[in-house]
Amino acid sequence: MLKVRIQGKIGDIKKFVRQLNADNRLELVSVSDIYDNKCSQRYKHLYMD
């Protein structure tokens, strides 16, 4: 299992997670909510297993 932090703009993050969900070779065990970055209002992040 991999634990990954994804960082970017909200639209890009959502698009990437949708693409991963559509790939039958991968299984997303959990995807967190999208969180604010402390140093930037423009970029957000989430965690996934």
PDB file of N, H, CA, C and O in Angstrom:
ATOM      1  N   MET A   1       0.849  -1.169   0.000  1.00  0.00           N
ATOM      2  CA  MET A   1       0.000   0.000   0.000  1.00  0.00           C
ATOM      3  C   MET A   1       0.896   1.234   0.000  1.00  0.00           C
ATOM      4  O   MET A   1       1.932   1.270   0.665  1.00  0.00           O
ATOM      5  N   LEU A   2       0.481   2.230  -0.750  1.00  0.00           N
ATOM      6  H   LEU A   2      -0.360   2.201  -1.290  1.00  0.00           H
ATOM      7  CA  LEU A   2       1.161   3.526  -0.780  1.00  0.00           C
ATOM      8  C   LEU A   2       0.307   4.557  -0.077  1.00  0.00           C
ATOM      9  O   LEU A   2      -0.920   4.532  -0.173  1.00  0.00           O
ATOM     10  N   LYS A   3       0.949   5.453   0.622  1.00  0.00           N
ATOM     11  H   LYS A   3       1.946   5.473   0.700  1.00  0.00           H
ATOM     12  CA  LYS A   3       0.288   6.608   1.210  1.00  0.00           C
ATOM     13  C   LYS A   3       0.830   7.831   0.476  1.00  0.00           C
ATOM     14  O   LYS A   3       2.041   8.051   0.429  1.00  0.00           O
ATOM     15  N   VAL A   4      -0.088   8.635  -0.103  1.00  0.00           N
ATOM     16  H   VAL A   4      -1.071   8.456  -0.064  1.00  0.00           H
ATOM     17  CA  VAL A   4       0.314   9.705  -0.996  1.00  0.00           C
ATOM     18  C   VAL A   4      -0.359  11.007  -0.584  1.00  0.00           C
ATOM     19  O   VAL A   4      -1.521  11.017  -0.179  1.00  0.00           O
ATOM     20  N   ARG A   5       0.384  12.104  -0.692  1.00  0.00           N
ATOM     21  H   ARG A   5       1.329  12.096  -1.021  1.00  0.00           H
ATOM     22  CA  ARG A   5      -0.177  13.433  -0.511  1.00  0.00           C
ATOM     23  C   ARG A   5      -0.206  14.094  -1.881  1.00  0.00           C
ATOM     24  O   ARG A   5       0.814  14.158  -2.567  1.00  0.00           O
ATOM     25  N   ILE A   6      -1.370  14.581  -2.275  1.00  0.00           N
ATOM     26  H   ILE A   6      -2.198  14.529  -1.717  1.00  0.00           H
ATOM     27  CA  ILE A   6      -1.545  15.257  -3.556  1.00  0.00           C
ATOM     28  C   ILE A   6      -1.752  16.739  -3.273  1.00  0.00           C
ATOM     29  O   ILE A   6      -2.553  17.100  -2.411  1.00  0.00           O
ATOM     30  N   GLN A   7      -1.039  17.595  -3.987  1.00  0.00           N
ATOM     31  H   GLN A   7      -0.388  17.302  -4.687  1.00  0.00           H
ATOM     32  CA  GLN A   7      -1.141  19.032  -3.790  1.00  0.00           C
ATOM     33  C   GLN A   7      -1.357  19.710  -5.134  1.00  0.00           C
ATOM     34  O   GLN A   7      -0.729  19.349  -6.129  1.00  0.00           O
ATOM     35  N   GLY A   8      -2.245  20.689  -5.158  1.00  0.00           N
ATOM     36  H   GLY A   8      -2.755  20.982  -4.350  1.00  0.00           H
ATOM     37  CA  GLY A   8      -2.503  21.431  -6.382  1.00  0.00           C
ATOM     38  C   GLY A   8      -3.750  22.275  -6.231  1.00  0.00           C
ATOM     39  O   GLY A   8      -4.232  22.511  -5.123  1.00  0.00           O
ATOM     40  N   LYS A   9      -4.266  22.728  -7.371  1.00  0.00           N
ATOM     41  H   LYS A   9      -3.874  22.536  -8.271  1.00  0.00           H
ATOM     42  CA  LYS A   9      -5.521  23.474  -7.372  1.00  0.00           C
ATOM     43  C   LYS A   9      -6.669  22.487  -7.191  1.00  0.00           C
ATOM     44  O   LYS A   9      -6.548  21.316  -7.552  1.00  0.00           O
ATOM     45  N   ILE A  10      -7.775  22.956  -6.636  1.00  0.00           N
ATOM     46  H   ILE A  10      -7.873  23.907  -6.343  1.00  0.00           H
ATOM     47  CA  ILE A  10      -8.899  22.081  -6.314  1.00  0.00           C
ATOM     48  C   ILE A  10      -9.382  21.308  -7.539  1.00  0.00           C
ATOM     49  O   ILE A  10      -9.599  20.099  -7.457  1.00  0.00           O
ATOM     50  N   GLY A  11      -9.550  21.981  -8.659  1.00  0.00           N
ATOM     51  H   GLY A  11      -9.374  22.963  -8.725  1.00  0.00           H
ATOM     52  CA  GLY A  11     -10.027  21.316  -9.872  1.00  0.00           C
ATOM     53  C   GLY A  11      -9.074  20.235 -10.351  1.00  0.00           C
ATOM     54  O   GLY A  11      -9.502  19.162 -10.776  1.00  0.00           O
ATOM     55  N   ASP A  12      -7.781  20.520 -10.281  1.00  0.00           N
ATOM     56  H   ASP A  12      -7.433  21.392  -9.936  1.00  0.00           H
ATOM     57  CA  ASP A  12      -6.781  19.539 -10.711  1.00  0.00           C
ATOM     58  C   ASP A  12      -6.765  18.322  -9.790  1.00  0.00           C
ATOM     59  O   ASP A  12      -6.623  17.191 -10.255  1.00  0.00           O
ATOM     60  N   ILE A  13      -6.908  18.550  -8.493  1.00  0.00           N
ATOM     61  H   ILE A  13      -7.023  19.469  -8.115  1.00  0.00           H
ATOM     62  CA  ILE A  13      -6.933  17.442  -7.530  1.00  0.00           C
ATOM     63  C   ILE A  13      -8.136  16.544  -7.792  1.00  0.00           C
ATOM     64  O   ILE A  13      -7.996  15.322  -7.848  1.00  0.00           O
ATOM     65  N   LYS A  14      -9.313  17.136  -7.953  1.00  0.00           N
ATOM     66  H   LYS A  14      -9.427  18.128  -7.908  1.00  0.00           H
ATOM     67  CA  LYS A  14     -10.531  16.357  -8.180  1.00  0.00           C
ATOM     68  C   LYS A  14     -10.441  15.568  -9.481  1.00  0.00           C
ATOM     69  O   LYS A  14     -10.854  14.410  -9.534  1.00  0.00           O
ATOM     70  N   LYS A  15      -9.906  16.183 -10.524  1.00  0.00           N
ATOM     71  H   LYS A  15      -9.570  17.123 -10.481  1.00  0.00           H
ATOM     72  CA  LYS A  15      -9.753  15.507 -11.808  1.00  0.00           C
ATOM     73  C   LYS A  15      -8.808  14.310 -11.679  1.00  0.00           C
ATOM     74  O   LYS A  15      -9.086  13.240 -12.219  1.00  0.00           O
ATOM     75  N   PHE A  16      -7.694  14.486 -10.966  1.00  0.00           N
ATOM     76  H   PHE A  16      -7.468  15.356 -10.527  1.00  0.00           H
ATOM     77  CA  PHE A  16      -6.722  13.419 -10.790  1.00  0.00           C
ATOM     78  C   PHE A  16      -7.313  12.255 -10.008  1.00  0.00           C
ATOM     79  O   PHE A  16      -7.084  11.098 -10.361  1.00  0.00           O
ATOM     80  N   VAL A  17      -8.066  12.539  -8.957  1.00  0.00           N
ATOM     81  H   VAL A  17      -8.252  13.478  -8.670  1.00  0.00           H
ATOM     82  CA  VAL A  17      -8.689  11.475  -8.155  1.00  0.00           C
ATOM     83  C   VAL A  17      -9.717  10.721  -9.002  1.00  0.00           C
ATOM     84  O   VAL A  17      -9.810   9.497  -8.901  1.00  0.00           O
ATOM     85  N   ARG A  18     -10.488  11.425  -9.831  1.00  0.00           N
ATOM     86  H   ARG A  18     -10.412  12.419  -9.913  1.00  0.00           H
ATOM     87  CA  ARG A  18     -11.443  10.756 -10.725  1.00  0.00           C
ATOM     88  C   ARG A  18     -10.721   9.824 -11.694  1.00  0.00           C
ATOM     89  O   ARG A  18     -11.181   8.712 -11.954  1.00  0.00           O
ATOM     90  N   GLN A  19      -9.586  10.282 -12.228  1.00  0.00           N
ATOM     91  H   GLN A  19      -9.212  11.185 -12.017  1.00  0.00           H
ATOM     92  CA  GLN A  19      -8.821   9.453 -13.157  1.00  0.00           C
ATOM     93  C   GLN A  19      -8.281   8.203 -12.463  1.00  0.00           C
ATOM     94  O   GLN A  19      -8.286   7.118 -13.043  1.00  0.00           O
ATOM     95  N   LEU A  20      -7.818   8.354 -11.230  1.00  0.00           N
ATOM     96  H   LEU A  20      -7.813   9.236 -10.759  1.00  0.00           H
ATOM     97  CA  LEU A  20      -7.335   7.191 -10.494  1.00  0.00           C
ATOM     98  C   LEU A  20      -8.463   6.210 -10.200  1.00  0.00           C
ATOM     99  O   LEU A  20      -8.270   4.997 -10.291  1.00  0.00           O
ATOM    100  N   ASN A  21      -9.638   6.726  -9.850  1.00  0.00           N
ATOM    101  H   ASN A  21      -9.794   7.711  -9.777  1.00  0.00           H
ATOM    102  CA  ASN A  21     -10.787   5.858  -9.581  1.00  0.00           C
ATOM    103  C   ASN A  21     -11.213   5.088 -10.823  1.00  0.00           C
ATOM    104  O   ASN A  21     -11.680   3.954 -10.720  1.00  0.00           O
ATOM    105  N   ALA A  22     -11.057   5.691 -11.988  1.00  0.00           N
ATOM    106  H   ALA A  22     -10.677   6.612 -12.072  1.00  0.00           H
ATOM    107  CA  ALA A  22     -11.466   5.060 -13.243  1.00  0.00           C
ATOM    108  C   ALA A  22     -10.501   3.959 -13.680  1.00  0.00           C
ATOM    109  O   ALA A  22     -10.865   3.109 -14.492  1.00  0.00           O
ATOM    110  N   ASP A  23      -9.285   3.965 -13.158  1.00  0.00           N
ATOM    111  H   ASP A  23      -8.989   4.656 -12.498  1.00  0.00           H
ATOM    112  CA  ASP A  23      -8.275   2.974 -13.535  1.00  0.00           C
ATOM    113  C   ASP A  23      -8.504   1.683 -12.746  1.00  0.00           C
ATOM    114  O   ASP A  23      -8.359   1.663 -11.524  1.00  0.00           O
ATOM    115  N   ASN A  24      -8.861   0.614 -13.449  1.00  0.00           N
ATOM    116  H   ASN A  24      -8.979   0.630 -14.441  1.00  0.00           H
ATOM    117  CA  ASN A  24      -9.182  -0.658 -12.784  1.00  0.00           C
ATOM    118  C   ASN A  24      -7.960  -1.342 -12.182  1.00  0.00           C
ATOM    119  O   ASN A  24      -8.114  -2.281 -11.401  1.00  0.00           O
ATOM    120  N   ARG A  25      -6.766  -0.905 -12.517  1.00  0.00           N
ATOM    121  H   ARG A  25      -6.641  -0.142 -13.152  1.00  0.00           H
ATOM    122  CA  ARG A  25      -5.556  -1.525 -11.968  1.00  0.00           C
ATOM    123  C   ARG A  25      -5.270  -1.040 -10.547  1.00  0.00           C
ATOM    124  O   ARG A  25      -4.459  -1.640  -9.842  1.00  0.00           O
ATOM    125  N   LEU A  26      -5.927   0.037 -10.121  1.00  0.00           N
ATOM    126  H   LEU A  26      -6.587   0.524 -10.694  1.00  0.00           H
ATOM    127  CA  LEU A  26      -5.674   0.628  -8.810  1.00  0.00           C
ATOM    128  C   LEU A  26      -6.893   0.501  -7.906  1.00  0.00           C
ATOM    129  O   LEU A  26      -8.032   0.453  -8.370  1.00  0.00           O
ATOM    130  N   GLU A  27      -6.628   0.449  -6.612  1.00  0.00           N
ATOM    131  H   GLU A  27      -5.703   0.489  -6.234  1.00  0.00           H
ATOM    132  CA  GLU A  27      -7.707   0.465  -5.627  1.00  0.00           C
ATOM    133  C   GLU A  27      -7.406   1.569  -4.625  1.00  0.00           C
ATOM    134  O   GLU A  27      -6.412   1.501  -3.902  1.00  0.00           O
ATOM    135  N   LEU A  28      -8.253   2.575  -4.580  1.00  0.00           N
ATOM    136  H   LEU A  28      -9.060   2.630  -5.168  1.00  0.00           H
ATOM    137  CA  LEU A  28      -8.095   3.641  -3.590  1.00  0.00           C
ATOM    138  C   LEU A  28      -8.812   3.201  -2.318  1.00  0.00           C
ATOM    139  O   LEU A  28     -10.037   3.076  -2.296  1.00  0.00           O
ATOM    140  N   VAL A  29      -8.051   2.971  -1.276  1.00  0.00           N
ATOM    141  H   VAL A  29      -7.056   3.073  -1.294  1.00  0.00           H
ATOM    142  CA  VAL A  29      -8.613   2.503  -0.012  1.00  0.00           C
ATOM    143  C   VAL A  29      -9.315   3.654   0.700  1.00  0.00           C
ATOM    144  O   VAL A  29     -10.429   3.502   1.202  1.00  0.00           O
ATOM    145  N   SER A  30      -8.650   4.808   0.737  1.00  0.00           N
ATOM    146  H   SER A  30      -7.745   4.931   0.329  1.00  0.00           H
ATOM    147  CA  SER A  30      -9.262   5.976   1.361  1.00  0.00           C
ATOM    148  C   SER A  30      -8.723   7.240   0.723  1.00  0.00           C
ATOM    149  O   SER A  30      -7.568   7.308   0.302  1.00  0.00           O
ATOM    150  N   VAL A  31      -9.596   8.244   0.662  1.00  0.00           N
ATOM    151  H   VAL A  31     -10.534   8.188   1.004  1.00  0.00           H
ATOM    152  CA  VAL A  31      -9.240   9.566   0.154  1.00  0.00           C
ATOM    153  C   VAL A  31      -9.766  10.574   1.163  1.00  0.00           C
ATOM    154  O   VAL A  31     -10.951  10.574   1.494  1.00  0.00           O
ATOM    155  N   SER A  32      -8.875  11.434   1.651  1.00  0.00           N
ATOM    156  H   SER A  32      -7.912  11.434   1.382  1.00  0.00           H
ATOM    157  CA  SER A  32      -9.274  12.407   2.671  1.00  0.00           C
ATOM    158  C   SER A  32     -10.031  13.578   2.038  1.00  0.00           C
ATOM    159  O   SER A  32     -10.156  13.675   0.818  1.00  0.00           O
ATOM    160  N   ASP A  33     -10.519  14.442   2.886  1.00  0.00           N
ATOM    161  H   ASP A  33     -10.417  14.363   3.877  1.00  0.00           H
ATOM    162  CA  ASP A  33     -11.078  15.711   2.428  1.00  0.00           C
ATOM    163  C   ASP A  33      -9.938  16.574   1.894  1.00  0.00           C
ATOM    164  O   ASP A  33      -8.764  16.273   2.113  1.00  0.00           O
ATOM    165  N   ILE A  34     -10.293  17.641   1.196  1.00  0.00           N
ATOM    166  H   ILE A  34     -11.246  17.886   1.018  1.00  0.00           H
ATOM    167  CA  ILE A  34      -9.293  18.583   0.695  1.00  0.00           C
ATOM    168  C   ILE A  34      -9.029  19.617   1.788  1.00  0.00           C
ATOM    169  O   ILE A  34      -9.956  20.214   2.334  1.00  0.00           O
ATOM    170  N   TYR A  35      -7.757  19.814   2.093  1.00  0.00           N
ATOM    171  H   TYR A  35      -7.003  19.329   1.649  1.00  0.00           H
ATOM    172  CA  TYR A  35      -7.343  20.744   3.151  1.00  0.00           C
ATOM    173  C   TYR A  35      -6.631  21.966   2.575  1.00  0.00           C
ATOM    174  O   TYR A  35      -6.048  21.904   1.493  1.00  0.00           O
ATOM    175  N   ASP A  36      -6.687  23.076   3.311  1.00  0.00           N
ATOM    176  H   ASP A  36      -7.161  23.126   4.190  1.00  0.00           H
ATOM    177  CA  ASP A  36      -5.945  24.283   2.946  1.00  0.00           C
ATOM    178  C   ASP A  36      -4.471  24.099   3.256  1.00  0.00           C
ATOM    179  O   ASP A  36      -4.113  23.422   4.220  1.00  0.00           O
ATOM    180  N   ASN A  37      -3.616  24.700   2.442  1.00  0.00           N
ATOM    181  H   ASN A  37      -3.907  25.250   1.659  1.00  0.00           H
ATOM    182  CA  ASN A  37      -2.194  24.766   2.754  1.00  0.00           C
ATOM    183  C   ASN A  37      -1.954  25.971   3.649  1.00  0.00           C
ATOM    184  O   ASN A  37      -2.601  27.006   3.488  1.00  0.00           O
ATOM    185  N   LYS A  38      -1.042  25.846   4.576  1.00  0.00           N
ATOM    186  H   LYS A  38      -0.516  25.006   4.707  1.00  0.00           H
ATOM    187  CA  LYS A  38      -0.747  26.949   5.490  1.00  0.00           C
ATOM    188  C   LYS A  38      -0.079  28.117   4.774  1.00  0.00           C
ATOM    189  O   LYS A  38      -0.313  29.274   5.124  1.00  0.00           O
ATOM    190  N   CYS A  39       0.751  27.823   3.775  1.00  0.00           N
ATOM    191  H   CYS A  39       0.941  26.883   3.491  1.00  0.00           H
ATOM    192  CA  CYS A  39       1.547  28.872   3.147  1.00  0.00           C
ATOM    193  C   CYS A  39       0.919  29.430   1.876  1.00  0.00           C
ATOM    194  O   CYS A  39       1.425  30.416   1.340  1.00  0.00           O
ATOM    195  N   SER A  40      -0.168  28.837   1.369  1.00  0.00           N
ATOM    196  H   SER A  40      -0.579  28.035   1.804  1.00  0.00           H
ATOM    197  CA  SER A  40      -0.718  29.286   0.099  1.00  0.00           C
ATOM    198  C   SER A  40      -2.232  29.142   0.079  1.00  0.00           C
ATOM    199  O   SER A  40      -2.757  28.077   0.404  1.00  0.00           O
ATOM    200  N   GLN A  41      -2.927  30.185  -0.292  1.00  0.00           N
ATOM    201  H   GLN A  41      -2.501  31.050  -0.556  1.00  0.00           H
ATOM    202  CA  GLN A  41      -4.371  30.119  -0.445  1.00  0.00           C
ATOM    203  C   GLN A  41      -4.763  29.504  -1.789  1.00  0.00           C
ATOM    204  O   GLN A  41      -5.887  29.030  -1.955  1.00  0.00           O
ATOM    205  N   ARG A  42      -3.845  29.513  -2.735  1.00  0.00           N
ATOM    206  H   ARG A  42      -2.932  29.898  -2.600  1.00  0.00           H
ATOM    207  CA  ARG A  42      -4.124  29.044  -4.094  1.00  0.00           C
ATOM    208  C   ARG A  42      -4.145  27.515  -4.180  1.00  0.00           C
ATOM    209  O   ARG A  42      -4.941  26.942  -4.924  1.00  0.00           O
ATOM    210  N   TYR A  43      -3.278  26.868  -3.425  1.00  0.00           N
ATOM    211  H   TYR A  43      -2.631  27.333  -2.820  1.00  0.00           H
ATOM    212  CA  TYR A  43      -3.137  25.423  -3.511  1.00  0.00           C
ATOM    213  C   TYR A  43      -3.710  24.729  -2.285  1.00  0.00           C
ATOM    214  O   TYR A  43      -3.663  25.257  -1.174  1.00  0.00           O
ATOM    215  N   LYS A  44      -4.251  23.538  -2.505  1.00  0.00           N
ATOM    216  H   LYS A  44      -4.289  23.109  -3.408  1.00  0.00           H
ATOM    217  CA  LYS A  44      -4.830  22.701  -1.453  1.00  0.00           C
ATOM    218  C   LYS A  44      -4.119  21.354  -1.487  1.00  0.00           C
ATOM    219  O   LYS A  44      -3.273  21.116  -2.350  1.00  0.00           O
ATOM    220  N   HIS A  45      -4.466  20.462  -0.535  1.00  0.00           N
ATOM    221  H   HIS A  45      -5.153  20.655   0.165  1.00  0.00           H
ATOM    222  CA  HIS A  45      -3.885  19.127  -0.548  1.00  0.00           C
ATOM    223  C   HIS A  45      -4.855  18.105   0.035  1.00  0.00           C
ATOM    224  O   HIS A  45      -5.789  18.449   0.759  1.00  0.00           O
ATOM    225  N   LEU A  46      -4.609  16.839  -0.302  1.00  0.00           N
ATOM    226  H   LEU A  46      -3.850  16.560  -0.891  1.00  0.00           H
ATOM    227  CA  LEU A  46      -5.348  15.736   0.294  1.00  0.00           C
ATOM    228  C   LEU A  46      -4.424  14.536   0.406  1.00  0.00           C
ATOM    229  O   LEU A  46      -3.343  14.497  -0.182  1.00  0.00           O
ATOM    230  N   TYR A  47      -4.878  13.567   1.172  1.00  0.00           N
ATOM    231  H   TYR A  47      -5.756  13.599   1.650  1.00  0.00           H
ATOM    232  CA  TYR A  47      -4.107  12.342   1.390  1.00  0.00           C
ATOM    233  C   TYR A  47      -4.916  11.161   0.867  1.00  0.00           C
ATOM    234  O   TYR A  47      -6.146  11.154   0.934  1.00  0.00           O
ATOM    235  N   MET A  48      -4.207  10.166   0.348  1.00  0.00           N
ATOM    236  H   MET A  48      -3.208  10.172   0.294  1.00  0.00           H
ATOM    237  CA  MET A  48      -4.885   8.960  -0.105  1.00  0.00           C
ATOM    238  C   MET A  48      -4.035   7.732   0.157  1.00  0.00           C
ATOM    239  O   MET A  48      -2.805   7.791   0.189  1.00  0.00           O
ATOM    240  N   ASP A  49      -4.725   6.621   0.344  1.00  0.00           N
ATOM    241  H   ASP A  49      -5.723   6.573   0.319  1.00  0.00           H
ATOM    242  CA  ASP A  49      -4.076   5.315   0.516  1.00  0.00           C
ATOM    243  C   ASP A  49      -4.449   4.460  -0.683  1.00  0.00           C
ATOM    244  O   ASP A  49      -4.025   3.308  -0.776  1.00  0.00           O
TER     245      ASP A  49
END
